[in-house]
Amino acid sequence: MLNITHKLLMETKKEARIESLKLMNQKILDTGDEMIYDRWLMCGVPDEATEDDYEFIAENDSEFKDVVDLYHRIMNDIEEGVYDY
């Protein structure tokens, strides 16, 4: 029973991460700013990301943390006026 519960929780966590990645990616794309977009592509979610891309990032704790950290750095830079967005 514990293994089934653990597996279900891990799958839910992965699905939540995938949804977060998709939302972050869309927010970056919505900026329409090439500098932001280029920065995101180099270290964030790949261009024209597939479901497999999202799953890979979501399943890897380190990779997911790096993408989330980058997203927050970009959003902070936008708020501080680093970009013309």
Buried (B, 14 or more C-beta within 10 A) or exposed (E): EEEEEEEEEEEEEBEEBBEBBBEBBEBBBEBEBEBBBEBBBEEBBBEEBEEEBBBBBBBEEEEBEBBBEBBEEBBEBBEEEEBEB
